[in-house]
Structures are given as C-alpha cells and as structure tokens.
C-alpha cells in the first residue's frame, strides 16, 4: 500500500480525512534540534521544520503543549510533513505542490516593477505579485514592502514554474474571514475594543478592529460638535472604541469613540448651577431659539422669548449670529434629559454686573454681530445727544441784545456791501 493510501486509511478509521494543503490545528508534543513534532490524534504524529518557528533573535517561539496551525504538505518515509508556509530552500516541486494544495509560500519582495512587485521564492525562483494583490487596500507607499519577507498564495503556476503569479490579498482575506467568525462568536454590543483608523470620510471614520471594519459616525467622535474630523483622528492611529451595533448579515458595524471619553454632563451641576452666568458661543439657530455652547459637549437653549430684551422678535437671527459670543444665565438644569435652559440678561444689567464684579474681575465681553453694532450705535447716539445739549446750552447763555442793536448791525452790513 502506498504512503498516501496508508495515510488516508489511518485517518478514515479515526473518522477524519486529510489531504495535501489541508490546514490542521495540533498540539506540540516534542521539540527536537531540527523538528517540531505534533499530535494529530488517533496515535498519529506529524513533523514541522523547527526553522519555521525561530524568531529574529534565534529563539524558538513554541513549546510543548502549545497549539499550532499548520498545512499538510506531504509524506516521506512514512513521516507526515507539515508546514506553516513553503519557503526557504523551496524547490519547483514544492512550489507546484503548494499551488495545487493552496499552501502559502514565503517570498522576499525585491523590487517594484510595472504593475506590481518582483518577489523571490526560495533560492532563485522569481515570481510576480500585482499591486492589486499585495494587500486588502490600494498600495499607497510601495517602499514599505521592499525587502520584506511575506507570505503569499500562488494563484498561477505556468511554464513549469517560469511564470508564477502571487497573491498576498487572498491570504489576508482568508485570515480576516477566520477572525470575523471568531468575533461573531465572542463580540457583543457594549464591548470596548482596540482598532486602527483606516480612512476618514465626511460622515465619520472607519476603524479595523481585527476581522471587521466598523464606522465611527461623526456624532460618536466626541461629546461636542465635530466640524473637522481631521482635527480629531488620522489614518493609522490606534483608538479604543465601544461597539454600538453589529449587523453581521449586512456587514455593518457601528462604533463609538465618544463613549470612551469622560462624560462632561457628570460635572454640569457643579460647573453650571442655576443662576450663574457664563460666556458661550452661539452654535445653532432655530425658529424657537438659539443653542449656545458653554463647554465641549455642553449646549443650552436660550428660548426666543429670552432673546429680545423684552421686545418681541420673529427669529433669533434678528439679535444674535452664529459664532457670536454671548453672556447667558442658567435658568434651569435638567440632568436626566441633559438640558440647560438659558436666558440673556439685558445689556444694561450685564454691564452693571461686569462693572461691579468682585476681586478685579473683568466685565463680560461685549457681544458681536448685530447686537454689538446696535450697542455701539446706541452709545454713539447718546453721545451725540449730549454734545447737542451742550452746544445748545452755550448758545442760550449768550445775550441777544435790543431790537435797535440788531437793526444797526444789519444796516452796517449793507453799507459794507
């Protein structure tokens, strides 16, 4: 009976079947000088070259009792040989077997060529990996791959190995699919996970959390209003996020960065008690009032009835503008609904409060926009009126003289003409 026949018979008796290229998970039972021996179950063992588990410092990365994932390569002299990937001194025969079996191969990226990269497999075997097959996303910087030793899959093996096309993307997709299945069994809404920002869009940021890519919507970037996402995040940055929703069927996942940050409303009662006055910036205007930002993530509403200084207005824009700094008073605090009700003190009252501020405190800043122009205009009008009164008073103090004096002055004027 041939070696493969004996192998198949043995595993069929144990209720299993193994074929070249099949990936198995096995336990390390022995670590020798050149080989790692693994337990396949059913009194069957296999061997993997120890060199595949040596790190850059020359240390072996596995020990007895560890679980390893390996591919069945072939059987020689009744020994079942496994590999993590075909590489090193790989021969043409090994590469062709890896192609038919789907076993990964190890290659070194040597140079960038037209349409892709030149890769060296084993000794002097040359192969080619197109740009589109190098990663899950478009290659932005080809220099980062040069001189790197990477795992590939052979997707074309022609002309006896003289024409070999590689794909790293297929391996990454398979690994990602395996991680996704693992996440599907373990990940729950509300979990806090670490991921890497992959791209920024107008509507949010995409984050890879290992196996799946989720979206942080703009509303979940921070507690305050986010106008420019680039001021908060950048591609490649590692972030901690909270899982908000998981839709495995449509491959849509929502994440939150905001939920990992301190909640500013926990300090609202202490920072903004009822009756206190603060400077805020007008963030939004509606038909019923103006929303004013007092701190990051803390907005309050000044109802339209509180904006006209006692007179009726049709819209908040008549007295305030977006971005304008405004002095407001806290009328009510609703922590349960996260709402602050604001009022705007009359200008005279605000100025008086500023002038009488204790301990040398400066008066509140004048409001800008139309309100500022109106205040400045009113001050100018009052000054002009005072100047007019002063002038009129001086003229009233001068004596007018008698009627005769006036006629004499008039006749003298005519004679001069």
VENBELCOR-V780116 format. One record per residue. RES is the residue in one small letter. PHI is phi as a letter, one per 40 degrees, with the letter a starting at -180 (none if undefined). PSI is psi in whole degrees, 0 to 359 (999 if undefined). Layout:
RES & PHI & PSI
RES & PHI & PSI
//
This chain:
x & none & 135
x & c & 166
x & c & 315
x & c & 321
x & c & 316
x & c & 320
x & c & 313
x & c & 319
x & c & 317
x & c & 314
x & c & 330
x & c & 324
x & c & 329
x & c & 6
x & g & 15
x & b & 163
x & a & 131
x & b & 139
x & b & 156
x & d & 133
x & g & 348
x & c & 136
x & c & 135
x & b & 155
x & b & 124
x & b & 162
x & c & 136
x & c & 125
x & b & 343
x & a & 143
x & b & 110
x & b & 189
x & c & 318
x & b & 349
x & b & 150
x & b & 122
x & b & 136
x & b & 152
x & c & 120
x & c & 357
x & g & 160
x & g & 38
x & f & 32
x & b & 139
x & b & 161
x & b & 174
x & b & 145
x & b & 138
x & d & 129
x & c & 331
x & d & 337
x & c & 349
x & b & 24
x & b & 128
x & c & 184
x & c & 338
x & c & 3
x & g & 12
x & c & 145
x & c & 132
x & c & 359
x & b & 159
x & a & 168
x & d & 131
x & g & 344
x & c & 152
x & c & 134
x & b & 149
x & b & 124
x & b & 163
x & b & 139
x & c & 124
x & c & 301
x & a & 180
x & b & 128
x & b & 127
x & f & 46
x & g & 19
x & b & 130
x & c & 119
x & b & 133
x & b & 164
x & a & 153
x & c & 332
x & a & 149
x & c & 128
x & a & 197
x & g & 241
x & c & 44
x & c & 136
x & c & 169
x & d & 322
x & c & 317
x & c & 320
x & c & 320
x & c & 322
x & c & 321
x & c & 323
x & c & 311
x & c & 330
x & c & 348
x & g & 21
x & c & 136
x & c & 152
x & b & 152
x & b & 133
x & a & 158
x & b & 125
x & c & 117
x & b & 322
x & a & 160
x & c & 130
x & b & 189
x & c & 114
x & g & 357
x & i & 205
x & b & 145
x & c & 129
x & b & 136
x & b & 126
x & b & 128
x & g & 230
x & c & 271
x & b & 24
x & c & 123
x & b & 144
x & a & 173
x & b & 135
x & b & 115
x & c & 155
x & d & 318
x & c & 343
x & b & 7
x & c & 329
x & a & 181
x & c & 338
x & b & 170
x & c & 141
x & c & 116
x & c & 319
x & b & 102
x & c & 336
x & c & 333
x & c & 344
x & c & 339
x & c & 138
x & g & 12
x & c & 141
x & c & 117
x & b & 163
x & c & 139
x & b & 166
x & b & 140
x & c & 117
x & b & 346
x & a & 133
x & b & 100
x & b & 164
x & f & 43
x & g & 26
x & g & 2
x & c & 345
x & b & 97
x & b & 126
x & b & 132
x & b & 159
x & a & 120
x & c & 332
x & c & 320
x & c & 318
x & c & 316
x & c & 322
x & c & 321
x & c & 317
x & c & 320
x & c & 319
x & c & 321
x & c & 319
x & c & 325
x & c & 317
x & c & 323
x & c & 317
x & c & 322
x & c & 330
x & c & 335
x & b & 330
x & c & 137
x & b & 153
x & c & 134
x & h & 347
x & c & 146
x & b & 124
x & b & 164
x & b & 138
x & a & 180
x & b & 131
x & c & 124
x & b & 327
x & a & 156
x & b & 134
x & b & 171
x & c & 333
x & c & 358
x & i & 194
x & b & 136
x & c & 136
x & b & 129
x & c & 119
x & b & 19
x & g & 88
x & h & 326
x & b & 158
x & b & 122
x & b & 167
x & b & 130
x & c & 106
x & c & 161
x & d & 324
x & c & 346
x & b & 10
x & c & 316
x & a & 175
x & c & 330
x & c & 177
x & c & 129
x & b & 109
x & c & 323
x & b & 108
x & c & 333
x & c & 341
x & c & 353
x & b & 326
x & b & 162
x & a & 150
x & d & 140
x & g & 347
x & c & 138
x & c & 130
x & b & 154
x & b & 130
x & b & 163
x & b & 135
x & c & 123
x & c & 322
x & a & 151
x & b & 115
x & b & 90
x & c & 326
x & c & 320
x & c & 2
x & f & 47
x & b & 130
x & b & 131
x & b & 136
x & b & 163
x & b & 127
x & c & 328
x & d & 320
x & c & 349
x & c & 353
x & c & 155
x & d & 139
x & c & 113
x & c & 338
x & c & 346
x & c & 341
x & b & 9
x & c & 315
x & d & 323
x & c & 323
x & c & 328
x & b & 66
x & c & 157
x & c & 136
x & g & 345
x & c & 156
x & b & 144
x & a & 159
x & c & 134
x & a & 165
x & b & 133
x & c & 117
x & b & 331
x & a & 141
x & b & 134
x & b & 175
x & c & 334
x & b & 359
x & i & 190
x & b & 131
x & c & 130
x & b & 128
x & c & 120
x & c & 331
x & a & 168
x & d & 118
x & g & 359
x & b & 105
x & b & 146
x & b & 163
x & b & 124
x & c & 108
x & c & 152
x & d & 330
x & c & 346
x & c & 2
x & b & 340
x & c & 7
x & f & 41
x & g & 343
x & b & 156
x & c & 134
x & b & 157
x & c & 333
x & a & 145
x & d & 333
x & c & 347
x & c & 337
x & b & 341
x & b & 160
x & b & 156
x & d & 136
x & g & 352
x & c & 141
x & c & 135
x & b & 137
x & c & 130
x & b & 160
x & b & 138
x & c & 115
x & c & 320
x & a & 146
x & b & 121
x & b & 93
x & c & 325
x & c & 317
x & c & 3
x & f & 57
x & b & 139
x & b & 130
x & b & 129
x & b & 157
x & b & 161
x & b & 114
x & c & 148
x & d & 150
x & d & 315
x & c & 319
x & c & 321
x & c & 318
x & c & 319
x & c & 320
x & c & 324
x & c & 319
x & c & 329
x & c & 15
x & c & 131
x & c & 165
x & f & 31
x & g & 16
x & c & 143
x & c & 148
x & c & 155
x & c & 145
x & c & 141
x & c & 145
x & c & 151
x & c & 194
x & g & 216
x & c & 321
x & c & 318
x & c & 316
x & c & 320
x & c & 318
x & c & 315
x & c & 318
x & c & 318
x & c & 318
x & c & 318
x & c & 317
x & c & 318
x & c & 320
x & c & 318
x & c & 322
x & c & 320
x & c & 320
x & c & 320
x & c & 316
x & c & 319
x & c & 316
x & c & 316
x & c & 325
x & c & 319
x & c & 320
x & c & 324
x & c & 334
x & c & 340
x & c & 137
x & c & 142
x & c & 338
x & g & 179
x & c & 171
x & c & 324
x & c & 319
x & c & 321
x & c & 318
x & c & 320
x & c & 321
x & c & 324
x & c & 318
x & c & 319
x & c & 323
x & c & 322
x & c & 319
x & c & 321
x & c & 328
x & c & 999
//
